[in-house]
Every structure is written in structure tokens, then in C-alpha cells.
């Protein structure tokens, strides 16, 4: 049976993430301790105790989710589990690359801390926005974004499933798109509480700054194939991984296509590794025949290990 490990991105964070694993699994606790040392901040306290408003700042959110995901990964690996493929939603691709051996955890931590900073600084507070459109065909979403673009940047940012798309861009344009979506029969069209408009052309300055960071980082070839979210293509080379991470900053996350490609590759079991179960829900929307598991705390770790026969 082919298994894919899926790593969550921004939006999966919650106060208390990773605390249960760190309190009972020494290998998970070591991951949080390393993150504290590398970043020089009490990231573990922020993950375990908040405050929530500080955790939501993207320069904190990104290393926090990465750390919680790698802590979960290490506990799963310690039980003897290895994937056939890996994939990550946006930020989650860094966790996937750590899993695949292309990046060290230390390098990934430093990179996502800067990534979060650069993305936050790319657009002044209050000028950008994102919204989730549910129950609207992607073709109609593109039409809505095109119509709204007369007010500023507006484009699909996360193509999460056939009936769920997140859009991003200038605040006025995104707000207009939400109203158009409601008028065109969307089941839901809601503004999201995010600190920047990710995965649209407004993030181009952040992508350029990140390229400079990666010039000093060594990317190894991957031990496990990665399904990139920017192209929905399988890669195994470190150089391809570097370019994919740079391009994804200002490009839409093609998650629905990525999952379809993994299904085409014969994957029948998906394990979401890290905080939350957002990705599990998206996979379930696309394919109810797949076995869908997750690891974010001791209970889910034990349940997944049992299901995997470990």
C-alpha cells in the first residue's frame, strides 16, 4: 500500500499544538527545544500557551507550524513509519522537505522565520486580504477574480478542492469578489483572518528576498519523492525543491491537483502530520475510498500507529 505524508500549512495553528506530544514523547520535546535554541525565542511556549494573537502573526505562525509538524513526524518515524511520497500545503512543503532529507530542520526553521517576515512586510497591514469561496466552480472563481481585478489584485491563491478555493489580493478587490460569489450562488464566501494576502502577485517582493536567503542554504536530493504544490509535479532533486519553494510564495497552491496526482500514483493512504485535520478533510472531499489518518497528539499517534500495524 502506497502512503503519502501530508504536512499542513498556515491556518492549521492553534494554541496548545504539540504540547501533548512534547510532554510525553522525548523525541518531540527535543524538536521544540531545538527550535527554541535556533530561533532564540520561546517558540515552544508560544505554541503551548499562546497568546493566540501573537501566534497568528505569520512570522511566528510559520516556524510554529513547522516545529509542531516535525515533532509529530519524529514520533511517527520512531514507530517505524516511512512514506512513499510527501507533500505539503504551502508552508507545509518545508516540513515535507525535512521529511524527505532535502533540508535540515535547522535550515527550514531559519528559512520559514524569514519567509514569514518577508511575507508580512510585502504588503502594509490592512491593504491585503484573503477569502474562502465554497461551493463555487473554479471557472466561476476565475471570472469573479477577473471582474474584481479592476479594484486591485485579485486571484485564486489556494485551489484546495474542486469546490473550495481561497482567493487573495488587495482588500477592496477581495471584498468585492466575496459579494460577487454570494450573488452567484456560493454556499459560503467569507473573509479570512490572515495577516497578509499569501500566494498572489503582491508577494513577489517576498519571493525575491527569499531567493537571496536560499543562496546560502544547501538543498540535498530527496530520499522520498515530493509532490510540489506550485506545479503539482513530482520532484526528487534539491535544485528543483529550491526553485519550487521560491515560486510558490507568489503563486497559487495547486492542492487539489496535487492530491489527484498522488491518487494517480496509486496512493491509497494519507497521513496528515502536524496540527489540525484540514488536509484530511480536503482529501476526504476528493476521495472517500482512501484511508485517512493523522498525527497531532498522543491519541492520534497511537491510533495511526495501530492502523499502520506498527
Secondary structure, 3 states (H helix, E strand, C coil): CEEEEEECCCCCCCCCCCHHHHHHCHHHHHHHHHHHHHHCCCHHHHHHHCCHHHHCCHHHHHHHHHHHHHHHHHHHHHCCCCCCEEEECCCHHHHHHHHCCCCCHHHHHHHHHHHHHHHHHHCCCCCEEEEEEECCCHHHHHHHHHHHHHHCCEEEEEEEECCEEEEEEEHHHHHHHHHHHHHCCCCEEEECCCCCCCCCHHHHHHHHHHHHHHCCCCCCCCCCEEECCCCCCEECCHHHHHHHHHHHCCCCECHHHHHHHHHHCCEEEEEEECCCCHHHHHHHHHCCCCEEEEECCHHHHHHHHHHCCC
